Amino acid sequence: IKNATDAIVIFGVDPLLLAIAAPPVDYGADIVIGDGWLGNQMNFGGMRLGMFACKKQHLRQMPGRIIGATNDINGNRAFCMAMQTREQHIRRGKATSNICSNQALSAIAFVAHVSLLGAGGMRSLAAENMQRARYAAGKLVELGFDMPFLSDFFNEFVVIPPIDSGALNEGLLKHNILGALQLGGRYPGPNNGLLYGVTEMHSIKMIDAMVEATASILEKHHV
């Protein structure tokens, strides 16, 4: 489709997944976007730092400033501003980044966390996320949940419970467990679907407790 229409392909990615997956450019991506959250607090869902990358031919359409790696006069690695759009100074009406929020603190926390993890740590963390998500999904399927999407997944997956999703989440709250995101009315697809997210913060013990509570709720509904 891309070759036939000259379309620009944009990928939205989880940066952690890229530690174990092939880079989006291998799939023909022209632009890659994502959210960085490692090293940051939950903050009720925000804020995070935005991540943006593109092929060289799209650089002049990117908002903001491009910082490049180089060497200083002593041969040490250094960073400097490599490119910025002229419109930021002389044609502000057409500029792409005059209005923005400062997310430098989130970015610094992200970089510090990733630097401490290193390449091996990132791969281990990503693998742990994926393994625990698959463990949780498998346990729910054993309880009679249906998985409408058969494609591979990372640390989020959709299931359809054998009872009303709202009733299930209400029951879990009584066990002091916050249930999965109800997809009904939010996205096209399964009206009774639930989106589960599992990360390294969810231990196997916590997952087992959620599964046990879910099983007791299903039993009360004679499932």
Backbone as JSON, one array per atom type, in Angstrom:
{
  "sequence": "IKNATDAIVIFGVDPLLLAIAAPPVDYGADIVIGDGWLGNQMNFGGMRLGMFACKKQHLRQMPGRIIGATNDINGNRAFCMAMQTREQHIRRGKATSNICSNQALSAIAFVAHVSLLGAGGMRSLAAENMQRARYAAGKLVELGFDMPFLSDFFNEFVVIPPIDSGALNEGLLKHNILGALQLGGRYPGPNNGLLYGVTEMHSIKMIDAMVEATASILEKHHV",
  "N": [[0.84, -1.2, 0.0], [1.93, 1.24, 0.81], [3.97, 1.69, -1.11], [2.43, 1.85, -3.39], [0.88, 4.11, -3.07], [2.41, 6.19, -2.14], [2.23, 6.73, 0.53], [2.8, 7.91, 3.89], [4.14, 6.16, 6.52], [3.3, 5.77, 9.86], [4.34, 4.81, 13.02], [3.21, 3.96, 16.24], [4.75, 3.35, 19.24], [5.7, 1.38, 22.13], [8.36, 2.32, 24.01], [9.77, 0.5, 25.63], [9.2, -1.99, 24.54], [10.76, -1.98, 22.27], [13.18, -2.88, 23.1], [13.28, -5.58, 22.76], [12.11, -6.09, 20.37], [12.11, -5.89, 16.75], [13.34, -2.91, 15.14], [11.08, -0.25, 14.2], [11.64, 0.76, 11.64], [12.36, -1.4, 10.15], [9.97, -2.41, 9.37], [9.08, -0.64, 7.58], [8.54, 1.92, 8.54], [8.13, 5.46, 8.46], [7.86, 7.54, 10.22], [8.14, 7.57, 13.73], [6.52, 7.4, 16.81], [6.06, 7.79, 20.37], [5.52, 7.21, 23.93], [7.39, 8.1, 26.77], [7.87, 6.64, 29.86], [9.3, 5.3, 31.82], [11.01, 5.5, 34.9], [9.52, 7.6, 35.81], [6.8, 8.9, 37.83], [3.44, 7.6, 38.32], [1.42, 9.59, 38.23], [-1.35, 9.86, 37.8], [-1.75, 9.06, 35.16], [-0.37, 10.92, 33.63], [2.26, 13.49, 33.71], [3.97, 12.5, 30.71], [6.99, 12.04, 28.78], [7.17, 12.92, 25.38], [8.08, 11.02, 22.5], [9.75, 11.15, 19.41], [10.62, 10.31, 16.19], [12.09, 10.28, 12.91], [12.59, 9.64, 9.37], [15.37, 10.94, 7.47], [14.51, 12.61, 5.38], [12.27, 13.85, 6.34], [12.98, 15.6, 8.28], [12.92, 18.44, 8.31], [10.3, 19.02, 8.68], [9.78, 18.41, 11.23], [8.73, 19.29, 14.54], [10.22, 21.59, 16.9], [13.67, 21.39, 17.99], [16.58, 19.89, 16.6], [18.9, 17.86, 18.07], [22.2, 16.92, 17.8], [24.79, 14.37, 17.93], [28.27, 14.79, 18.51], [31.83, 15.5, 18.49], [33.84, 17.24, 20.85], [36.43, 19.83, 21.02], [38.38, 18.5, 22.35], [38.05, 15.92, 21.69], [36.11, 14.57, 23.05], [32.87, 13.06, 23.53], [30.05, 14.94, 22.6], [27.1, 17.05, 22.58], [25.1, 18.99, 20.39], [23.1, 21.68, 19.0], [21.75, 20.77, 16.0], [19.9, 21.35, 14.04], [17.2, 23.57, 13.41], [13.95, 24.86, 12.75], [13.61, 27.69, 10.63], [11.35, 29.18, 10.81], [10.73, 29.47, 13.46], [11.82, 31.8, 14.29], [11.64, 33.84, 12.32], [9.28, 33.58, 10.91], [6.92, 33.26, 12.56], [4.22, 32.73, 12.5], [3.91, 30.45, 11.02], [5.27, 28.57, 12.38], [6.06, 25.45, 14.03], [6.35, 24.78, 16.67], [6.06, 26.72, 18.69], [4.36, 26.85, 20.83], [4.4, 24.94, 23.58], [4.83, 22.38, 26.1], [7.01, 22.15, 28.91], [8.82, 19.37, 29.31], [11.13, 18.56, 30.39], [12.0, 17.62, 32.91], [10.7, 15.14, 33.18], [11.89, 13.88, 31.01], [14.6, 13.82, 31.77], [14.47, 12.14, 34.02], [13.62, 9.81, 32.77], [15.79, 9.25, 31.01], [17.86, 8.9, 32.89], [16.95, 6.63, 34.27], [16.82, 4.68, 32.22], [19.51, 4.66, 31.46], [20.71, 3.6, 33.74], [19.6, 1.06, 33.72], [20.62, -0.03, 31.35], [21.43, -1.77, 28.23], [21.13, -4.57, 28.51], [19.58, -4.7, 30.85], [17.24, -3.42, 30.0], [16.3, -5.23, 28.09], [15.81, -7.46, 29.72], [13.84, -6.42, 31.41], [11.78, -5.86, 29.59], [11.24, -8.45, 28.66], [10.33, -9.6, 31.02], [7.97, -8.15, 31.47], [6.44, -9.05, 29.27], [6.3, -11.82, 29.73], [4.92, -11.97, 32.19], [2.49, -10.81, 31.48], [1.53, -12.68, 29.66], [1.28, -14.83, 31.35], [-0.78, -13.95, 33.06], [-2.86, -13.66, 31.18], [-3.17, -16.3, 30.33], [-4.09, -17.54, 32.69], [-6.57, -16.28, 33.0], [-7.92, -17.14, 30.72], [-8.17, -19.8, 31.37], [-10.19, -19.57, 33.2], [-12.36, -19.2, 31.67], [-12.47, -16.91, 30.14], [-12.56, -15.13, 27.05], [-10.35, -14.57, 24.32], [-10.43, -12.19, 22.01], [-8.67, -11.28, 20.08], [-6.16, -12.72, 18.27], [-3.56, -12.16, 17.76], [-0.04, -11.58, 18.51], [0.99, -10.14, 21.66], [2.26, -7.56, 23.84], [2.54, -6.24, 26.76], [-0.07, -5.7, 27.27], [-3.43, -6.75, 26.91], [-6.55, -7.86, 25.48], [-9.53, -9.19, 26.77], [-12.61, -11.05, 26.96], [-14.88, -11.31, 29.46], [-16.8, -14.0, 31.02], [-18.99, -12.98, 32.3], [-20.82, -9.9, 32.93], [-18.72, -7.14, 32.37], [-18.67, -4.87, 33.97], [-19.88, -5.77, 36.33], [-17.96, -7.59, 37.12], [-15.72, -5.94, 37.64], [-16.75, -4.42, 39.74], [-17.01, -6.39, 41.67], [-14.31, -7.05, 42.03], [-13.36, -4.73, 43.21], [-14.32, -4.98, 45.77], [-12.54, -6.71, 46.74], [-10.43, -5.13, 47.04], [-9.1, -4.65, 44.65], [-8.27, -3.06, 41.71], [-10.0, -3.2, 38.79], [-9.71, -4.16, 35.26], [-9.55, -2.0, 32.33], [-12.63, -1.04, 31.05], [-13.84, -1.57, 27.84], [-16.16, -1.09, 26.47], [-18.04, 1.18, 24.59], [-15.88, 2.84, 24.37], [-14.07, 2.06, 22.37], [-14.37, 0.72, 19.05], [-15.58, -2.58, 18.69], [-15.44, -5.46, 20.85], [-18.07, -5.1, 23.08], [-18.16, -5.88, 25.7], [-15.6, -6.09, 26.41], [-12.4, -6.2, 28.12], [-9.49, -4.43, 28.94], [-6.43, -5.44, 29.92], [-3.46, -4.56, 31.65], [-0.19, -5.47, 32.27], [2.72, -5.23, 34.13], [6.21, -5.06, 35.24], [5.71, -4.3, 37.79], [3.66, -5.77, 38.74], [3.57, -8.5, 40.58], [3.91, -12.13, 40.45], [2.53, -13.18, 42.57], [0.65, -11.17, 43.07], [-0.79, -11.27, 40.68], [-1.85, -13.85, 40.85], [-3.5, -13.48, 43.07], [-5.39, -11.73, 42.01], [-6.51, -13.39, 40.06], [-7.58, -15.4, 41.66], [-9.51, -13.95, 43.11], [-11.13, -13.2, 40.98], [-12.06, -15.69, 40.15], [-13.66, -16.39, 42.34], [-15.67, -14.5, 42.13], [-16.83, -15.17, 39.68], [-17.83, -17.64, 40.39], [-19.85, -16.94, 42.16], [-21.6, -15.91, 40.37], [-22.45, -18.15, 39.21], [-20.86, -19.29, 37.22]],
  "CA": [[0.0, 0.0, 0.0], [2.81, 2.4, 0.9], [4.64, 1.9, -2.39], [1.45, 2.16, -4.43], [0.21, 5.39, -2.83], [3.35, 7.17, -1.56], [1.77, 7.06, 1.88], [3.78, 7.99, 4.97], [3.77, 5.19, 7.55], [3.6, 6.24, 11.2], [4.24, 3.77, 14.04], [3.18, 4.32, 17.65], [5.42, 2.23, 19.9], [6.11, 1.42, 23.53], [9.83, 2.27, 23.95], [10.3, -0.7, 26.28], [9.07, -3.11, 23.61], [11.84, -1.93, 21.29], [14.36, -3.56, 23.64], [13.27, -6.98, 22.33], [11.47, -6.2, 19.05], [12.83, -5.26, 15.64], [13.01, -1.49, 15.04], [9.97, 0.01, 13.26], [12.1, 1.02, 10.27], [12.39, -2.69, 9.46], [8.62, -2.65, 8.87], [8.75, 0.42, 6.64], [8.08, 3.15, 9.2], [8.74, 6.74, 8.11], [7.83, 8.33, 11.45], [7.88, 6.75, 14.92], [6.17, 8.19, 17.98], [5.83, 6.97, 21.56], [5.55, 7.87, 25.23], [8.39, 7.6, 27.7], [7.36, 6.68, 31.24], [10.23, 4.69, 32.76], [11.66, 6.45, 35.79], [8.57, 8.63, 36.21], [5.68, 8.48, 38.64], [2.21, 7.36, 37.57], [0.83, 10.91, 38.01], [-2.71, 9.71, 37.3], [-1.73, 8.91, 33.71], [0.45, 11.96, 32.98], [2.63, 13.64, 32.32], [5.09, 11.72, 30.22], [7.69, 12.72, 27.71], [6.86, 12.42, 24.05], [9.23, 10.6, 21.71], [9.45, 11.38, 18.01], [11.76, 10.06, 15.29], [11.66, 10.19, 11.52], [13.66, 9.52, 8.39], [16.06, 12.21, 7.23], [13.8, 13.49, 4.46], [11.18, 14.53, 7.03], [13.52, 16.35, 9.41], [12.55, 19.86, 8.31], [8.9, 19.15, 9.08], [9.67, 18.07, 12.65], [8.68, 20.42, 15.47], [11.31, 21.67, 17.87], [15.06, 21.49, 17.57], [17.25, 18.61, 16.45], [20.18, 17.84, 18.76], [23.04, 15.87, 17.24], [26.0, 13.96, 18.66], [29.51, 15.15, 17.84], [32.98, 15.5, 19.39], [34.33, 18.59, 21.13], [37.81, 20.06, 20.57], [39.24, 17.54, 23.05], [37.73, 14.58, 21.24], [35.09, 13.96, 23.89], [31.53, 13.07, 22.96], [29.29, 16.13, 22.99], [25.84, 17.23, 21.86], [24.87, 20.38, 20.01], [21.94, 21.86, 18.15], [22.11, 20.51, 14.62], [18.93, 21.93, 13.11], [15.92, 24.07, 13.89], [13.25, 25.52, 11.65], [13.78, 29.14, 10.6], [10.07, 29.81, 11.13], [10.65, 29.75, 14.89], [12.35, 33.13, 14.56], [11.3, 34.88, 11.35], [7.92, 33.39, 10.38], [6.33, 32.57, 13.69], [2.86, 32.31, 12.19], [3.96, 29.13, 10.42], [6.13, 27.71, 13.19], [5.41, 24.21, 14.49], [6.62, 24.43, 18.07], [6.15, 27.89, 19.56], [3.57, 26.58, 22.03], [4.7, 23.58, 24.02], [5.03, 22.24, 27.54], [8.37, 21.74, 29.25], [8.83, 18.04, 29.9], [12.55, 18.23, 30.6], [12.17, 16.84, 34.13], [10.31, 13.77, 32.85], [12.89, 13.34, 30.09], [15.82, 13.53, 32.53], [14.2, 10.95, 34.83], [13.58, 8.68, 31.84], [17.16, 8.97, 30.55], [18.62, 8.37, 34.03], [16.48, 5.27, 34.55], [17.24, 3.81, 31.12], [20.96, 4.55, 31.52], [21.04, 2.67, 34.82], [19.21, -0.29, 33.3], [21.51, -0.51, 30.3], [20.78, -2.56, 27.19], [20.73, -5.87, 29.06], [18.49, -4.49, 31.79], [16.04, -3.11, 29.23], [15.81, -6.48, 27.5], [15.27, -8.29, 30.81], [12.6, -5.79, 31.87], [10.77, -6.07, 28.55], [10.88, -9.87, 28.67], [9.55, -9.83, 32.24], [6.64, -7.61, 31.19], [5.74, -9.92, 28.33], [6.05, -13.12, 30.37], [3.87, -11.84, 33.21], [1.22, -10.56, 30.8], [1.07, -13.96, 29.11], [0.87, -15.65, 32.49], [-2.1, -13.47, 33.49], [-3.83, -13.98, 30.14], [-3.41, -17.74, 30.37], [-4.91, -17.84, 33.86], [-7.94, -15.81, 32.75], [-8.5, -18.04, 29.73], [-8.54, -21.01, 32.11], [-11.44, -19.28, 33.92], [-13.45, -19.06, 30.7], [-12.39, -15.66, 29.4], [-12.27, -15.29, 25.62], [-9.41, -13.59, 23.76], [-10.94, -11.93, 20.66], [-7.58, -10.99, 19.15], [-5.23, -13.84, 18.35], [-2.21, -11.72, 17.44], [0.87, -11.47, 19.65], [0.86, -8.91, 22.44], [3.41, -7.27, 24.71], [2.12, -6.28, 28.16], [-1.49, -5.38, 27.35], [-4.23, -7.69, 26.12], [-8.0, -7.72, 25.61], [-10.29, -10.42, 26.99], [-14.04, -10.89, 27.2], [-15.24, -12.18, 30.59], [-18.06, -14.72, 30.85], [-20.06, -12.2, 32.93], [-20.73, -8.48, 32.62], [-17.42, -6.6, 32.79], [-18.9, -3.95, 35.07], [-20.11, -6.56, 37.54], [-16.68, -8.17, 37.51], [-14.9, -4.9, 38.26], [-17.35, -4.08, 41.04], [-16.64, -7.46, 42.58], [-12.88, -6.95, 42.33], [-13.16, -3.62, 44.14], [-14.59, -5.48, 47.12], [-11.3, -7.4, 47.14], [-9.39, -4.08, 46.98], [-8.37, -4.8, 43.39], [-8.8, -2.22, 40.64], [-10.15, -4.05, 37.61], [-9.18, -3.73, 33.97], [-10.28, -0.94, 31.64], [-13.78, -1.49, 30.26], [-13.73, -1.02, 26.5], [-17.48, -0.78, 25.92], [-18.29, 2.6, 24.36], [-14.63, 3.57, 24.16], [-13.47, 1.66, 21.1], [-15.18, -0.25, 18.31], [-15.18, -3.95, 18.98], [-16.19, -6.14, 21.9], [-18.68, -4.18, 24.05], [-17.91, -6.35, 27.06], [-14.17, -6.35, 26.5], [-11.58, -5.6, 29.17], [-8.08, -4.27, 28.58], [-5.53, -5.66, 31.05], [-2.07, -4.17, 31.49], [0.65, -6.15, 33.26], [4.11, -4.8, 34.05], [7.08, -5.63, 36.27], [5.18, -3.91, 39.09], [2.68, -6.78, 39.14], [4.24, -9.77, 40.88], [3.12, -13.33, 40.22], [1.63, -13.29, 43.73], [-0.45, -10.23, 42.85], [-1.6, -11.8, 39.58], [-2.59, -15.0, 41.38], [-4.56, -12.96, 43.94], [-6.43, -11.21, 41.12], [-7.17, -14.53, 39.43], [-8.37, -16.07, 42.7], [-10.68, -13.11, 43.37], [-11.98, -13.3, 39.79], [-12.7, -17.01, 40.18], [-14.72, -16.38, 43.35], [-16.76, -13.68, 41.6], [-17.5, -15.98, 38.66], [-18.56, -18.7, 41.08], [-21.07, -16.33, 42.69], [-22.5, -15.72, 39.23], [-22.74, -19.5, 38.72], [-20.11, -19.55, 35.99]],
  "C": [[0.87, 1.25, 0.0], [3.45, 2.71, -0.45], [3.67, 2.33, -3.48], [0.87, 3.56, -4.28], [1.14, 6.49, -2.34], [2.91, 7.61, -0.17], [2.95, 7.12, 2.85], [3.3, 7.08, 6.1], [4.24, 5.68, 8.91], [3.36, 5.11, 12.19], [4.16, 4.42, 15.42], [3.72, 3.14, 18.44], [5.56, 2.47, 21.4], [7.63, 1.31, 23.52], [10.41, 1.01, 24.58], [10.24, -1.9, 25.35], [10.24, -3.16, 22.63], [13.12, -2.58, 21.79], [14.43, -5.0, 23.16], [12.65, -7.17, 20.95], [12.34, -5.52, 17.99], [12.44, -3.79, 15.55], [11.94, -1.25, 13.98], [10.42, 0.25, 11.83], [12.17, -0.28, 9.47], [11.03, -3.04, 8.86], [8.16, -1.53, 7.93], [8.28, 1.71, 7.26], [8.85, 4.36, 8.69], [8.86, 7.63, 9.34], [7.48, 7.4, 12.6], [7.61, 7.67, 16.1], [5.97, 7.25, 19.16], [5.87, 7.82, 22.81], [6.65, 7.26, 26.08], [7.89, 7.73, 29.12], [8.33, 6.09, 32.25], [10.93, 5.75, 33.6], [10.76, 7.55, 36.29], [7.46, 8.04, 37.07], [4.44, 8.27, 37.77], [1.49, 8.67, 37.25], [-0.57, 10.85, 37.4], [-2.76, 9.65, 35.77], [-0.9, 9.95, 32.99], [1.24, 12.68, 34.05], [3.8, 12.73, 31.98], [5.85, 12.55, 29.21], [7.3, 12.1, 26.38], [8.13, 12.08, 23.3], [8.84, 10.65, 20.23], [10.72, 11.15, 17.2], [11.25, 9.95, 13.87], [12.87, 9.98, 10.62], [14.18, 10.92, 8.02], [15.26, 13.16, 6.36], [12.65, 14.25, 5.11], [11.67, 15.45, 8.14], [13.01, 17.79, 9.46], [11.07, 20.08, 8.63], [8.71, 18.82, 10.56], [9.56, 19.33, 13.5], [9.9, 20.43, 16.38], [12.68, 21.76, 17.23], [15.69, 20.11, 17.54], [18.63, 18.71, 17.09], [20.98, 16.65, 18.24], [24.25, 15.57, 18.09], [27.23, 14.31, 17.84], [30.67, 14.99, 18.83], [33.44, 16.94, 19.62], [35.8, 18.7, 20.73], [38.8, 19.12, 21.24], [38.95, 16.1, 22.65], [36.7, 13.87, 22.08], [33.72, 14.04, 23.22], [30.75, 14.26, 23.49], [28.02, 16.2, 22.15], [25.65, 18.71, 21.55], [23.62, 20.46, 19.14], [22.36, 21.72, 16.69], [21.17, 21.18, 13.63], [17.74, 22.46, 13.88], [15.27, 24.83, 12.76], [13.38, 27.03, 11.76], [12.5, 29.85, 11.02], [9.94, 30.14, 12.61], [11.07, 31.18, 15.2], [11.81, 34.19, 13.59], [9.9, 34.75, 10.77], [7.11, 32.63, 11.43], [4.9, 32.1, 13.43], [2.8, 30.92, 11.6], [4.83, 28.16, 11.21], [5.35, 26.52, 13.73], [5.58, 23.96, 15.97], [6.77, 25.64, 18.98], [5.41, 27.65, 20.88], [3.81, 25.14, 22.44], [4.85, 23.56, 25.53], [6.45, 21.74, 27.79], [8.33, 20.4, 29.97], [10.25, 17.58, 30.19], [12.75, 17.36, 31.83], [11.81, 15.38, 33.89], [11.35, 13.11, 31.95], [14.17, 12.97, 30.83], [15.64, 12.27, 33.37], [14.2, 9.7, 33.96], [14.99, 8.27, 31.42], [18.0, 8.36, 31.68], [18.24, 6.92, 34.3], [16.97, 4.29, 33.48], [18.75, 3.61, 31.13], [21.4, 3.57, 32.6], [20.69, 1.23, 34.45], [20.21, -0.86, 32.3], [20.75, -1.38, 29.3], [20.29, -3.91, 27.72], [19.57, -5.75, 30.02], [17.18, -4.18, 31.09], [15.44, -4.37, 28.63], [15.18, -7.37, 28.56], [13.93, -7.74, 31.29], [11.47, -6.01, 30.87], [10.3, -7.52, 28.54], [10.02, -10.21, 29.88], [8.13, -9.32, 32.08], [5.83, -8.58, 30.34], [5.38, -11.26, 28.97], [4.92, -13.03, 31.39], [2.5, -11.57, 32.58], [0.66, -11.86, 30.22], [0.62, -14.9, 30.22], [-0.54, -15.27, 32.93], [-3.17, -13.84, 32.46], [-4.18, -15.47, 30.16], [-4.3, -18.14, 31.53], [-6.37, -17.42, 33.64], [-8.64, -16.69, 31.72], [-8.95, -19.34, 30.4], [-9.86, -20.83, 32.86], [-12.61, -19.09, 32.96], [-13.48, -17.74, 29.96], [-12.04, -15.96, 27.94], [-11.29, -14.2, 25.18], [-9.81, -13.35, 22.3], [-9.85, -11.68, 19.62], [-6.49, -12.03, 19.34], [-3.79, -13.44, 18.04], [-1.36, -11.66, 18.7], [0.63, -10.16, 20.39], [2.06, -8.78, 23.36], [2.97, -7.35, 26.17], [0.69, -5.8, 28.36], [-2.26, -6.36, 26.47], [-5.71, -7.48, 26.43], [-8.62, -9.1, 25.81], [-11.76, -10.06, 27.19], [-14.44, -11.84, 28.32], [-16.57, -12.89, 30.34], [-19.24, -14.07, 31.56], [-19.89, -10.74, 32.52], [-19.44, -7.89, 33.19], [-17.58, -5.63, 33.96], [-19.11, -4.67, 36.38], [-18.81, -7.18, 38.04], [-15.81, -7.14, 38.21], [-15.44, -4.46, 39.62], [-16.99, -5.13, 42.08], [-15.18, -7.39, 42.98], [-12.6, -5.81, 43.31], [-13.4, -4.05, 45.58], [-13.4, -6.28, 47.66], [-10.11, -6.43, 47.13], [-8.49, -4.24, 45.76], [-9.05, -3.92, 42.35], [-8.82, -3.04, 39.36], [-9.59, -3.43, 36.34], [-10.07, -2.65, 33.35], [-11.41, -1.53, 30.81], [-13.77, -0.79, 28.91], [-15.07, -0.64, 25.88], [-17.72, 0.71, 25.8], [-17.05, 3.42, 24.12], [-14.03, 3.31, 22.78], [-14.42, 0.73, 20.37], [-14.67, -1.66, 18.58], [-16.01, -4.53, 20.09], [-16.74, -5.17, 22.95], [-18.38, -4.58, 25.48], [-16.42, -6.61, 27.3], [-13.49, -5.62, 27.64], [-10.13, -5.55, 28.69], [-7.24, -4.39, 29.84], [-4.13, -5.18, 30.69], [-1.25, -4.78, 32.61], [2.09, -5.71, 33.06], [4.94, -5.49, 35.13], [6.61, -5.28, 37.68], [4.15, -4.9, 39.61], [3.4, -8.12, 39.33], [3.32, -10.94, 40.55], [2.11, -13.52, 41.36], [0.43, -12.38, 43.56], [-1.38, -10.73, 41.74], [-2.45, -12.97, 40.07], [-3.73, -14.54, 42.29], [-5.71, -12.41, 43.11], [-7.22, -12.34, 40.48], [-8.07, -15.25, 40.44], [-9.64, -15.28, 43.01], [-11.66, -13.19, 42.2], [-12.74, -14.62, 39.79], [-13.85, -17.03, 41.19], [-15.92, -15.57, 42.88], [-17.54, -14.46, 40.55], [-18.34, -17.07, 39.31], [-19.87, -18.17, 41.65], [-22.09, -16.08, 41.59], [-22.81, -17.05, 38.54], [-22.09, -19.77, 37.37], [-19.06, -20.61, 36.27]]
}
